Amino acid sequence: MTDHPNPKDHPTGNAEKDPDDWTTGGEPMTGAQASYLKTLSEEAGEGFDDTLNKADASKRIDELQAKTGRGQ
């Protein structure tokens, strides 16, 4: 037995990680992020920036969720 925790025991652990700490945060946002971000941007009456990377898209999604009341 090892003392290292199994990441599968806590599947949401990565979801709680700060986007600035993501190893892939600098990559282009995913299709799912883009789709959701576009929807949130429209609902919030704000522009959609398709040049965001994964980390920045995640932060923007959080901001727009707070503004629109989604994701609560």
GROMACS elastic network, one bead per residue, 0.5 to 0.9 nm:
[ bonds ]
;  ai    aj funct       b0    kb
    1     4     6  0.88123   500
    2     5     6  0.79599   500
    5     8     6  0.86201   500
    5     9     6  0.76037   500
    5    10     6  0.88223   500
    6     9     6  0.54830   500
    6    10     6  0.75110   500
    7    10     6  0.54555   500
    7    11     6  0.63417   500
    7    12     6  0.88767   500
    7    13     6  0.74521   500
    7    14     6  0.88562   500
    8    11     6  0.52142   500
    8    12     6  0.88329   500
   10    13     6  0.55487   500
   10    14     6  0.86581   500
   11    14     6  0.72514   500
   11    15     6  0.82366   500
   12    15     6  0.50957   500
   12    16     6  0.67009   500
   13    16     6  0.55030   500
   13    17     6  0.68404   500
   14    17     6  0.51344   500
   14    18     6  0.86109   500
   14    22     6  0.86743   500
   15    18     6  0.82732   500
   15    19     6  0.88902   500
   16    19     6  0.86591   500
   17    20     6  0.83843   500
   17    21     6  0.69084   500
   17    22     6  0.73047   500
   18    21     6  0.54192   500
   18    22     6  0.69578   500
   18    55     6  0.85047   500
   19    22     6  0.51999   500
   19    23     6  0.88139   500
   19    25     6  0.64008   500
   19    54     6  0.79213   500
   19    56     6  0.75059   500
   19    58     6  0.68733   500
   19    59     6  0.72286   500
   20    23     6  0.84470   500
   20    25     6  0.67692   500
   20    26     6  0.89558   500
   20    55     6  0.61957   500
   20    56     6  0.82945   500
   21    24     6  0.87554   500
   21    25     6  0.74578   500
   21    55     6  0.85596   500
   22    26     6  0.81945   500
   22    54     6  0.87884   500
   22    55     6  0.71497   500
   23    26     6  0.76584   500
   24    27     6  0.55863   500
   24    28     6  0.88875   500
   24    54     6  0.73166   500
   24    55     6  0.80121   500
   25    28     6  0.80282   500
   25    29     6  0.83359   500
   25    53     6  0.64624   500
   25    56     6  0.76943   500
   26    29     6  0.84901   500
   26    52     6  0.88693   500
   26    53     6  0.53856   500
   26    54     6  0.61791   500
   26    55     6  0.65686   500
   26    56     6  0.83801   500
   27    30     6  0.85929   500
   27    52     6  0.88754   500
   27    53     6  0.53871   500
   27    54     6  0.58208   500
   27    55     6  0.81662   500
   28    51     6  0.74042   500
   28    52     6  0.65929   500
   28    54     6  0.55928   500
   28    55     6  0.88585   500
   28    57     6  0.89179   500
   29    32     6  0.81517   500
   29    33     6  0.60559   500
   29    34     6  0.64731   500
   29    50     6  0.82807   500
   29    51     6  0.80479   500
   29    52     6  0.63014   500
   29    55     6  0.77026   500
   29    56     6  0.82794   500
   29    57     6  0.63422   500
   29    58     6  0.84464   500
   30    33     6  0.51376   500
   30    34     6  0.62259   500
   30    35     6  0.86448   500
   30    53     6  0.84526   500
   30    54     6  0.67461   500
   30    57     6  0.89230   500
   31    34     6  0.50618   500
   31    35     6  0.61216   500
   31    36     6  0.86185   500
   32    35     6  0.51790   500
   32    36     6  0.61761   500
   32    37     6  0.83618   500
   33    36     6  0.52860   500
   33    37     6  0.58067   500
   33    38     6  0.83749   500
   33    54     6  0.77762   500
   33    57     6  0.67795   500
   33    58     6  0.74253   500
   33    61     6  0.80343   500
   34    37     6  0.50814   500
   34    38     6  0.59836   500
   34    39     6  0.85997   500
   34    48     6  0.88100   500
   34    49     6  0.88804   500
   34    50     6  0.70190   500
   34    52     6  0.88767   500
   34    57     6  0.77452   500
   35    38     6  0.52451   500
   35    39     6  0.63937   500
   35    40     6  0.87755   500
   36    39     6  0.50968   500
   36    40     6  0.61587   500
   36    41     6  0.84888   500
   36    61     6  0.78030   500
   37    40     6  0.50528   500
   37    41     6  0.59262   500
   37    42     6  0.85210   500
   37    48     6  0.71698   500
   37    49     6  0.87013   500
   37    57     6  0.73687   500
   37    58     6  0.87168   500
   37    60     6  0.76291   500
   37    61     6  0.58754   500
   37    64     6  0.80840   500
   38    41     6  0.50561   500
   38    42     6  0.62053   500
   38    43     6  0.86601   500
   38    47     6  0.83107   500
   38    48     6  0.56996   500
   38    49     6  0.83253   500
   38    50     6  0.85826   500
   39    42     6  0.52431   500
   39    43     6  0.62786   500
   39    44     6  0.86528   500
   39    48     6  0.88600   500
   40    43     6  0.50616   500
   40    44     6  0.60444   500
   40    45     6  0.84335   500
   40    46     6  0.84193   500
   40    48     6  0.87591   500
   40    61     6  0.73640   500
   40    64     6  0.60883   500
   40    65     6  0.70482   500
   40    68     6  0.73625   500
   40    70     6  0.83903   500
   41    44     6  0.51151   500
   41    45     6  0.59639   500
   41    47     6  0.59156   500
   41    48     6  0.57015   500
   41    61     6  0.87192   500
   41    64     6  0.69395   500
   42    45     6  0.50271   500
   42    46     6  0.61488   500
   42    47     6  0.73086   500
   42    48     6  0.77611   500
   43    46     6  0.77483   500
   43    64     6  0.87731   500
   43    68     6  0.68957   500
   44    47     6  0.87269   500
   44    64     6  0.68155   500
   44    65     6  0.88952   500
   44    67     6  0.68572   500
   44    68     6  0.59709   500
   49    52     6  0.62547   500
   49    57     6  0.87850   500
   50    53     6  0.86678   500
   50    57     6  0.89629   500
   51    57     6  0.89873   500
   52    55     6  0.79399   500
   52    56     6  0.57227   500
   52    57     6  0.55363   500
   52    60     6  0.89659   500
   53    56     6  0.54102   500
   53    57     6  0.59006   500
   53    58     6  0.85161   500
   54    57     6  0.51527   500
   54    58     6  0.61605   500
   54    59     6  0.87701   500
   55    58     6  0.51735   500
   55    59     6  0.64167   500
   55    60     6  0.87136   500
   56    59     6  0.50933   500
   56    60     6  0.60999   500
   56    61     6  0.85156   500
   57    60     6  0.50099   500
   57    61     6  0.60265   500
   57    62     6  0.86031   500
   58    61     6  0.50801   500
   58    62     6  0.63415   500
   58    63     6  0.87716   500
   59    62     6  0.51017   500
   59    63     6  0.63270   500
   59    64     6  0.87545   500
   60    64     6  0.61414   500
   60    65     6  0.84209   500
   61    64     6  0.51811   500
   61    65     6  0.59274   500
   61    66     6  0.85552   500
   62    65     6  0.51162   500
   62    66     6  0.63040   500
   62    67     6  0.87064   500
   62    71     6  0.84481   500
   63    66     6  0.52970   500
   63    67     6  0.63507   500
   63    68     6  0.87878   500
   64    68     6  0.59520   500
   64    69     6  0.81042   500
   64    70     6  0.80341   500
   65    68     6  0.52109   500
   65    69     6  0.55240   500
   65    71     6  0.58488   500
   65    72     6  0.77911   500
   66    69     6  0.52244   500
   66    70     6  0.67283   500
   66    71     6  0.78074   500
   66    72     6  0.79536   500
   67    70     6  0.79496   500
   68    71     6  0.88347   500
   69    72     6  0.64410   500
